[in-house]
Amino acid sequence: MTQGNKSNPFALVINAWVTDFKLYDEWMHPAGLYFLVDALVFSGYNVALCDLIARPYEHGANTHFSTGPIDHEVIEKPALFNDLKRRYKRYGCSQDSFTSYLLGLQPQPDIICVGTTMSYWLDGLEHTIATIRKIFPTTPLVVGGICVSLMPEHVAEVLNKYTVITAPGKLGETPGIPHLKIPDKLSFINAFKLKGLMNHAPILTSGGCPMSCSYCASRALGNTYTVRPKSLILDEIDWAVKAGTVRNFAFLDDALLWRAEEHFMPLLEAIIQKYPTIYLHAPNGMHLCYITPAIAKLMFRAGITTIRLGYESSDLRFAHSTSHKANESQLSNACSMLKKAGFSSRQIGVYVMAGLPDQTPDDVHKEIDYLQSLQIIPKVVFLSPVPKTLVFNEYAIKFPHIRTNHHWHNDTFFITQLPSWNIEAIESIKNHAKNAAHALY
C-alpha cells in the first residue's frame, strides 16, 4: 500500500483471475491497471495492488527469460465446451490465498477496482467479484478493462447480481471513482512499487495504433495513437532495474515500429548507453514492413532477444482481413535484414493467423511451410472473434451467439465451429509448427 495520510481514502486494485484452457506468462502485465494505480495515487488515494495471476518472484531465475507457467486450478467447464477434450482452468493464486488476503486488509478498502482483458475471461472476472462480495458485500466496486469496454451491456448483465459499477471507455472517463484525476503523464512506477520484486517489467513507448486491422479492436477502444516521453520510460526502466532487480523487459506497444525514428530508435540508443546488460523482448507482432537495416542493427545492439513479427497471411484472399499487412517478399526481406544484423533464426517468430473467413487448414499449412523455408519460427494464432471488429461482425452473421455469449469468443472453441476445422486439423497444424520450430534448435 502507498504511504500517505491515514485519512485518505483507500483503493484496492485487482487484476482478476483468468478462466481459459491455456495461459502462459509471456511477460504479461495489466498496463491499464498500472495506469489506474498512478491516477489513484495522483488523486490522493492510498492504494493496494493485487495481481491474482502474477507469478511469484523467482530470485535469480532467467530460464526462458523469466517467463513461465501460471498456477491454476481445474474447474467445471461451461456447458458449451463439453465436447472439447480439454481441461478448463482458473489461472492465478488459490481461492484460499485470495480470501485470506482480503480478510487481512487493514484498513478495509473504501473502493475496489477490478479489471480484466479478454472477453472470454469474463468467468474469471465473475469468480473474482463473487469472492470479493463474500468479504465486502457493500463496498463500492468498479469493474473495467478491455472486456468491459467491448461488451459493456453483456458484462453488466452477467455481473448484475453483485452490485457493481461497470466502467467502459478511457481511464479519464471512469465512473464510480470519486475525485479521480488523471496526471498529464501516466507512469508505471507507482504500480511497480506496490508489486515489489518482479520477474520482468513492461515498456510502453506509445499508446494506441494507427492501423485498422479488421480482427483488432484497438481503434474500437478509442485508443488514439500517442507517444510517451523517453525520459518517463527511462525512469520506469531505471526503477525496475535498481529497486526490482529486473533484467527482462517486454515492449507492450501495438505499433512499436510506427515512426520508429521519433520514439523507438532514440529510446534504444539511450538503453544501450544506460542499461547494456538487460534483455529486451518484443512479443507483440511488429509491423515487418517498417523494418530497415538501421532499425535491425539498433535492435540487436540494444539487446532485443525476442522478435515477433505480424505476418498473419500473405494470401491475397485474406488481404482485407489482415489489412494488407505483409507479403512474402516483405517478410523475406525483413528476416534477411534481421539475420544480417545478428539475430538467429531461433529469435525470430512470425505470427500466422488461423481461422480467417474462408481460410482452410491447408492454407495455414502452406504458410508454415513458407516460414520453415525462411528458417524462422511459425507462431500460429487461432482467431478469437473480438467484439466491435469487422471480422466479428462478419462472423456474427453466421454465428449470432457471439453477440450474446462470451464463451463463443474463446479461440480454442471457436476455431472448431468453422467449416473444415476440427480437433484433428488443429492438432496437425500445432504439430507442424512445433516441428518447424524444433528443426531450428
C-alpha positions in Angstrom: 0.0 0.0 0.0 1.3 3.5 -0.7 2.3 5.7 2.2 0.1 8.7 2.8 -2.3 10.5 5.1 -4.3 7.9 7.0 -7.4 9.9 6.4 -7.0 9.5 2.7 -9.4 7.0 1.0 -8.1 3.5 0.4 -8.5 1.9 -3.0 -7.9 -1.7 -3.7 -7.0 -2.5 -7.4 -7.2 -6.1 -8.5 -6.2 -7.9 -11.7 -8.8 -10.7 -11.9 -8.4 -14.4 -12.3 -8.4 -15.8 -15.8 -10.5 -18.7 -16.9 -9.4 -20.5 -20.0 -7.9 -23.7 -21.4 -4.4 -22.3 -21.6 -2.4 -19.3 -20.2 1.3 -18.7 -20.0 3.1 -15.8 -18.6 5.0 -14.5 -21.6 5.8 -11.1 -20.0 2.2 -10.4 -19.1 1.3 -7.1 -17.4 -2.0 -5.3 -16.9 -0.8 -1.9 -18.2 -4.3 -0.3 -17.8 -4.5 -1.2 -14.2 -0.9 0.1 -13.6 -2.0 3.5 -15.1 -5.2 3.4 -12.8 -2.9 2.9 -9.8 -0.9 6.0 -10.9 -4.1 8.1 -11.3 -5.4 7.0 -7.9 -2.2 7.9 -6.2 -2.2 11.2 -8.0 -5.8 11.8 -6.8 -4.8 11.3 -3.1 -5.8 7.7 -2.6 -3.8 5.1 -0.6 -3.6 2.2 -2.9 -3.0 -1.6 -2.8 -2.5 -3.7 -5.9 -3.4 -7.4 -6.0 -2.5 -9.2 -9.2 -4.2 -12.6 -9.0 -2.4 -14.0 -12.0 1.1 -12.7 -11.2 3.7 -15.5 -10.8 5.7 -15.5 -7.5 9.1 -13.8 -7.9 11.9 -16.3 -8.7 15.2 -15.0 -7.4 17.9 -15.1 -10.0 15.8 -17.2 -12.4 16.4 -16.4 -16.0 15.1 -19.6 -17.6 13.1 -18.7 -20.7 13.9 -15.0 -19.9 11.8 -15.1 -16.7 8.6 -16.3 -18.4 6.8 -19.3 -17.1 3.6 -21.2 -16.4 0.9 -19.8 -14.1 -0.6 -21.7 -11.2 -4.1 -22.9 -11.9 -7.0 -25.0 -10.6 -9.1 -27.2 -12.9 -12.7 -26.1 -12.7 -16.0 -27.2 -14.3 -16.4 -26.3 -18.0 -19.2 -24.2 -19.2 -21.7 -26.5 -21.0 -20.8 -25.1 -24.4 -17.3 -26.6 -24.1 -18.4 -30.1 -23.1 -17.3 -31.7 -26.4 -13.8 -30.2 -26.1 -11.4 -32.7 -24.7 -9.5 -30.1 -22.8 -9.4 -29.1 -19.1 -10.9 -25.7 -18.2 -8.9 -23.9 -15.6 -8.9 -20.9 -13.3 -5.4 -19.3 -13.5 -3.8 -17.5 -10.7 -3.4 -17.8 -6.9 -5.6 -20.1 -4.9 -9.1 -19.3 -3.7 -7.9 -19.6 -0.1 -4.9 -17.3 -0.7 -7.1 -14.5 -2.2 -9.8 -14.9 0.6 -7.0 -14.6 3.3 -5.6 -11.6 1.6 -9.0 -9.8 1.6 -9.7 -10.7 5.2 -6.3 -9.4 6.2 -6.7 -5.9 4.7 -6.3 -3.1 7.2 -8.0 -0.7 6.9 -10.8 -2.1 4.8 -11.0 -0.6 1.3 -13.2 2.4 0.6 -13.4 1.4 -3.0 -12.4 -1.7 -5.1 -11.4 -1.6 -8.7 -11.2 -4.8 -10.7 -10.1 -5.3 -14.3 -9.6 -8.0 -17.0 -8.7 -8.1 -20.7 -10.2 -10.8 -23.0 -14.0 -11.0 -23.3 -13.9 -14.8 -22.8 -12.1 -14.3 -19.5 -15.4 -13.0 -18.1 -15.9 -16.1 -16.0 -12.7 -15.4 -14.2 -13.8 -11.8 -13.6 -17.1 -13.1 -12.1 -15.3 -15.5 -9.8 -13.1 -12.7 -8.6 -16.1 -10.4 -7.9 -18.1 -13.2 -6.2 -15.1 -13.8 -3.8 -14.8 -10.1 -3.1 -18.5 -9.8 -2.3 -18.4 -12.5 0.3 -15.9 -10.4 2.3 -17.0 -6.9 1.3 -20.7 -7.1 0.3 -21.4 -3.4 0.2 -18.0 -1.7 -0.7 -18.3 0.3 -4.0 -16.9 -1.9 -6.7 -15.9 -0.6 -10.1 -15.2 -3.0 -13.0 -13.3 -2.1 -16.1 -10.8 -3.1 -18.7 -10.9 -4.1 -22.4 -13.6 -6.8 -21.7 -15.9 -4.2 -20.2 -15.3 -1.7 -23.0 -16.0 -4.2 -25.7 -19.2 -5.8 -24.2 -20.5 -3.3 -21.6 -24.1 -4.4 -21.7 -23.3 -8.1 -21.5 -20.8 -7.6 -18.7 -23.3 -5.5 -16.8 -25.9 -8.3 -17.2 -23.6 -11.1 -16.1 -22.4 -9.1 -13.0 -25.8 -7.5 -12.2 -26.4 -9.6 -9.0 -23.1 -8.4 -7.4 -24.0 -4.7 -7.5 -21.0 -3.3 -9.4 -20.4 -0.2 -11.5 -19.2 -1.1 -15.0 -16.7 1.4 -16.4 -16.2 1.1 -20.1 -14.1 3.7 -22.0 -11.0 5.6 -21.3 -9.4 6.0 -17.8 -10.3 9.7 -17.7 -14.0 8.8 -18.2 -14.1 6.2 -15.4 -17.4 6.5 -13.4 -17.7 5.4 -9.8 -14.3 6.6 -8.5 -14.8 9.8 -6.6 -12.4 12.7 -7.3 -10.3 10.7 -9.8 -7.8 12.9 -11.5 -5.5 11.9 -14.4 -1.9 13.2 -14.4 -0.6 14.6 -17.7 1.9 11.7 -17.9 0.8 8.4 -16.6 3.6 6.2 -15.2 4.1 2.5 -14.2 6.3 3.4 -11.3 3.7 3.5 -8.5 2.4 0.1 -9.6 6.0 -1.2 -9.7 6.4 0.0 -6.1 3.3 -1.9 -5.0 4.2 -5.1 -6.8 7.7 -5.2 -5.2 10.1 -7.7 -6.8 9.1 -8.7 -10.3 10.2 -11.4 -12.7 10.0 -8.9 -15.6 8.7 -5.5 -16.4 6.9 -3.8 -19.3 8.0 -1.0 -21.6 5.4 1.1 -23.4 6.7 3.7 -25.9 3.4 4.5 -27.4 -0.4 4.1 -26.9 -3.0 3.1 -29.4 -2.4 2.0 -33.0 -2.6 3.9 -36.3 -3.7 0.8 -38.2 -7.2 -0.6 -38.6 -6.8 -4.4 -38.8 -10.2 -6.0 -39.2 -9.6 -8.5 -36.4 -8.2 -6.0 -33.8 -10.2 -3.8 -31.5 -7.6 -1.1 -30.8 -9.4 1.6 -32.8 -12.8 0.5 -31.4 -11.4 1.1 -27.9 -10.8 4.7 -28.8 -7.1 4.5 -28.3 -5.7 7.4 -30.4 -2.0 7.0 -31.2 0.2 8.8 -28.8 4.0 8.7 -28.0 5.2 8.5 -24.4 8.2 10.7 -23.3 11.5 9.0 -23.5 12.5 10.4 -20.1 9.5 8.8 -18.4 10.1 5.4 -20.0 13.8 5.5 -18.8 12.7 6.4 -15.3 10.4 3.3 -15.3 13.2 1.1 -16.5 15.6 2.6 -14.0 13.3 1.9 -11.1 12.7 -1.7 -12.2 16.4 -2.3 -12.6 17.6 -0.7 -9.4 14.7 -1.4 -7.0 13.3 -4.6 -8.5 16.4 -6.3 -9.9 14.6 -6.8 -13.2 16.7 -8.0 -16.2 13.9 -8.8 -18.7 11.7 -6.1 -20.2 8.9 -6.6 -22.8 7.5 -3.9 -25.2 3.7 -3.7 -25.0 3.2 -1.4 -28.0 0.6 -2.3 -30.6 2.7 -0.4 -33.2 6.2 -0.4 -32.0 7.9 0.5 -35.3 5.5 3.2 -36.4 7.5 6.3 -36.8 10.3 4.5 -35.0 12.8 7.4 -35.5 10.6 9.5 -33.2 10.5 7.3 -30.2 11.7 3.7 -30.6 15.1 4.3 -32.0 16.1 7.2 -29.6 14.9 5.1 -26.7 17.1 2.1 -27.8 20.1 4.4 -28.1 19.6 5.5 -24.5 19.2 1.9 -23.3 22.4 0.9 -25.0 24.2 3.7 -23.0 22.5 3.2 -19.7 21.4 -0.5 -19.4 23.8 -2.6 -21.5 23.0 -5.8 -19.5 19.2 -6.1 -19.7 17.3 -8.2 -22.1 14.5 -6.7 -24.3 11.6 -8.6 -25.8 9.0 -7.7 -28.5 6.2 -10.3 -28.1 3.6 -8.3 -29.9 3.6 -8.6 -33.7 5.8 -5.8 -35.1 4.9 -4.4 -38.5 7.6 -6.0 -40.5 7.2 -3.6 -43.4 8.8 -0.9 -41.2 12.0 -2.8 -40.5 15.1 -1.3 -42.0 18.7 -2.3 -41.8 19.3 0.6 -39.4 16.4 -0.5 -37.1 17.5 -4.1 -37.2 21.1 -3.3 -36.2 19.9 -1.0 -33.4 17.6 -3.6 -32.0 20.4 -6.2 -31.9 22.8 -3.7 -30.2 20.2 -2.8 -27.6 19.7 -6.4 -26.5 16.4 -7.3 -28.1 16.3 -11.0 -27.7 12.8 -12.0 -28.8 11.4 -10.8 -32.1 7.8 -11.4 -33.1 6.6 -10.2 -36.5 3.0 -9.7 -37.5 2.5 -11.5 -40.8 -0.9 -13.1 -40.4 -1.2 -14.3 -44.1 0.2 -13.4 -47.4 -2.7 -15.0 -49.3 -4.5 -12.2 -51.3 -7.8 -13.8 -50.4 -7.3 -12.6 -46.8 -5.7 -9.3 -47.6 -8.8 -7.4 -46.4 -8.9 -9.3 -43.1 -5.2 -8.6 -42.4 -5.1 -5.0 -43.7 -2.6 -6.0 -46.4 -0.1 -6.3 -43.6 2.7 -8.1 -45.5 3.6 -10.2 -48.4 6.1 -13.0 -48.9 8.7 -10.6 -50.3 8.4 -8.2 -47.4 8.7 -11.0 -44.9 11.8 -12.5 -46.6 13.5 -9.1 -46.8 12.7 -8.3 -43.2 14.1 -11.6 -42.0 17.2 -11.1 -44.1 17.8 -7.7 -42.5 17.3 -9.1 -39.0 19.7 -12.0 -39.6 22.4 -9.7 -41.2 22.1 -7.6 -38.0 23.0 -10.6 -35.9 19.7 -12.2 -34.9 19.4 -16.0 -35.1 16.6 -18.0 -36.6 15.5 -19.1 -33.1 15.0 -15.4 -32.1 12.6 -14.6 -34.9 9.0 -15.7 -34.6 6.3 -14.9 -37.1 2.6 -14.8 -36.3 0.3 -16.7 -38.7 -3.4 -16.4 -38.2 -5.7 -19.4 -38.4 -9.5 -19.0 -38.7 -9.8 -16.1 -41.0 -13.1 -16.1 -43.0 -13.0 -18.9 -45.7 -9.4 -20.0 -44.6 -8.8 -23.7 -44.5 -6.2 -25.8 -42.6 -4.3 -26.4 -45.8 -3.9 -22.7 -46.2 -2.2 -22.5 -42.8 0.0 -25.5 -43.5 1.3 -23.7 -46.6 2.1 -20.6 -44.6 4.0 -22.7 -42.1 5.9 -24.4 -45.0 6.9 -21.0 -46.3 8.1 -19.8 -42.9 10.1 -23.0 -42.5 11.8 -22.3 -45.8 13.0 -19.0 -44.4 14.2 -20.8 -41.2 12.1 -18.7 -38.8 9.7 -19.9 -36.1 6.0 -20.1 -37.0 3.7 -18.9 -34.3 0.1 -19.9 -35.2 -2.6 -17.7 -33.6 -6.1 -19.2 -33.7 -8.6 -16.4 -34.2 -10.8 -15.2 -31.5 -13.8 -13.1 -32.7 -13.2 -9.8 -30.9 -16.3 -7.6 -30.3 -16.5 -4.4 -32.3 -14.3 -5.5 -35.1 -15.1 -6.1 -38.7 -14.2 -9.8 -38.5 -16.5 -10.2 -35.5 -19.4 -8.6 -37.4 -18.8 -10.8 -40.4 -18.8 -14.0 -38.3 -21.8 -12.8 -36.3 -24.0 -13.3 -39.4 -23.3 -17.0 -39.3 -22.8 -17.3 -35.5 -25.2 -14.8 -33.9 -24.4 -16.3 -30.5 -21.1 -14.4 -30.4 -23.0 -11.2 -29.8 -24.6 -12.6 -26.6 -22.3 -15.3 -25.2 -18.7 -14.5 -24.3 -17.8 -18.3 -24.3 -18.1 -18.2 -28.1 -15.1 -15.9 -28.2 -12.8 -18.5 -26.8 -10.2 -19.3 -29.5 -9.9 -22.9 -28.5 -13.6 -23.4 -29.0 -14.4 -21.0 -31.9 -12.0 -22.5 -34.4 -13.8 -25.9 -34.0 -17.0 -24.3 -35.3 -15.6 -23.2 -38.6 -16.1 -25.2 -41.8 -13.4 -27.8 -42.5 -11.9 -27.2 -39.0 -11.8 -29.8 -36.2 -9.6 -31.0 -33.4 -7.6 -33.2 -35.7 -6.9 -30.4 -38.1 -5.9 -28.1 -35.3 -3.5 -30.6 -33.7 -2.0 -31.2 -37.1 -1.2 -27.5 -37.5 0.2 -27.2 -34.0 2.4 -30.2 -34.6 3.6 -28.8 -37.9 4.5 -25.5 -36.4 6.2 -27.2 -33.4 8.3 -29.5 -35.7 9.3 -26.5 -37.8 10.5 -24.6 -34.7 12.3 -27.6 -33.3 14.2 -28.0 -36.5 15.9 -24.7 -35.7 17.4 -25.9 -32.4 
